[in-house]
Amino acid sequence: MFKHILVPVDGSSTSHLAVEKAIGLAKAFGSRVTSIFVIDPYPFTGVGTDFAYGQAEYLSAATAEANAAIKDAKATFDAAGISVETSVIEAHAAWRGVVQAAESMQADLIVMGSHGRSGLEKLVLGSVTQAVLSHTRLPVMVVRD
């Protein structure tokens, strides 16, 4: 049923749950799996020049975080006997990176976690999952903790 599953990760416990769910689906359907981490190279656009990190420091920290999350996801897939391709990609806004990757990789299912934020926290931090749901025609399985 699902030939290619895309699993965006961010290193959180919720994305780990999405990896576990994707493992079950991949085993059931014999699916190919790709896991990605999306780095927004310009997260401070429009905020001004006063922010804690400079651009180079931010990208270095974001890349280290991305590599750690991808390494963890790959280890989990490998331990379950599921072959996975991994990639760290850059996109202005994480949801755009997920949607563009799903389309370019010809995935037919996106499995991703949602932190379930609400109220002011959702307003301030946004929801990558909600934006993906709003901008893709692909099926999206949302895993909550």
N, C-alpha and C positions, 0 to 999 in steps of 0.2 A: 504494500500500500504506500509506504513512504520510502522512496529510494535514496533521498539525500536529506539528512537532518542537519540544520545549522543550530549551534548552541553558543550564543554569546555569553561570555563570563566576565565577572568583574572582581572575582576573588572573595565574594561574600558567601556566607553560609547558604543564602538563598540560591545563588548561582550553582553552588555545589549540589543542592537538591535537584536543580534542573539537569545537571550532568548525570546524576543517578537515574532520573526519569528517562533521559535520552538513552542511557545504556539499556534499560529495559525495552524501549521501543526499537532500538537498533538490533537487539537480539531477536525480538519477535518478528521483525520485518526484514532482517538481513540488510539493513540500511547502511549506506555510506554516511560518515559523520565528519563534520568540520566544526571546530570550535574557534571562536574569534574573541579578541579583546579589542575594543575600539578606543583609541586615544583621540581626544579633541585637541588638536595642536594650538588652537586659539581660544581657550576657555574664557579669557579675560577681555575679549573684544568688547569695546564699548564701556568698560568699567573704568578705564583710565590707566595711568602708569603707576599708581600706588597700589601694589599688591605684594604679598609676602615673598613670592618667588619671582625671579626674573624668568624670562621665556626659556632660556637654556636649562636653568635649574628645574623648572617645571617639567620640561620634556624628559629630562634625565630621570626624575622621580617617577613620572608617569610610565616611562618605558620599563623601569625596574619593576613597578607594580604590575604592569601588563605581563611581563615575562614570568613573574612569580605565579600569577593567576593561571596563565596558559600552561606552565609546567605542572601545576597541581592538577588541572583538568586532564592533561595528557596522562599523567600518572594514574589517575582514577580510571580513565578509559582503558589504559593498558592493563591494569590489574584485573579488569573485568573481561579481558580478552577481546576488546573492541578496538579496531584500528581507527585512528583519528588523525585528520590533518589539522594543523593549528596555524593560526596567523594572527599577528598584531597589525591592525590597520589604523590609518588616520582618517578622520572625517570630522567636518564641522558639525557637531552634535552627534552623540552616540547613536541615537535612533536612526539617523541618516546612514551611518556606517553599517548598521545591522540590516536595514532595508536594502541598501545598495549591494552589500555582500550576498544577501539571500538571492537577489535577482541575478547578479553576475555569476554566482556559483550554481545557479539553477537548483537551489534547494526547493524542496516541496513541503517542508515543515520547519518552523522555528520553535525551539523549546528554550524558554528563558524564565528566569526567576523574577519575582516582583516582591519588593519590600513591603508593599501594602501601606505606604504612607498615606496620611490623610490630613485634612485641615491645612494649617499654616506650613507644616513641614512639606506637604505635597506642593503647595504653592511656591515655596522657596526653592526646593530641590528638584521639583518636577518629577515626571515619571517617564523613564525611557521606555518601559513596557507599554504604557498607554499610548505614547507617540508611535511606537512600532505598530500597535494594533490599528491606529488611525491611518497609517500610511502604507500598509501592505495589503495585498489581496491574498497572500498566502495564509494557510492555517497557522495559528500561533497557539502553542500550549503554554499556559502561564502556570508556573509552579510557585506556590506560596509556602512560607514557613509557618 
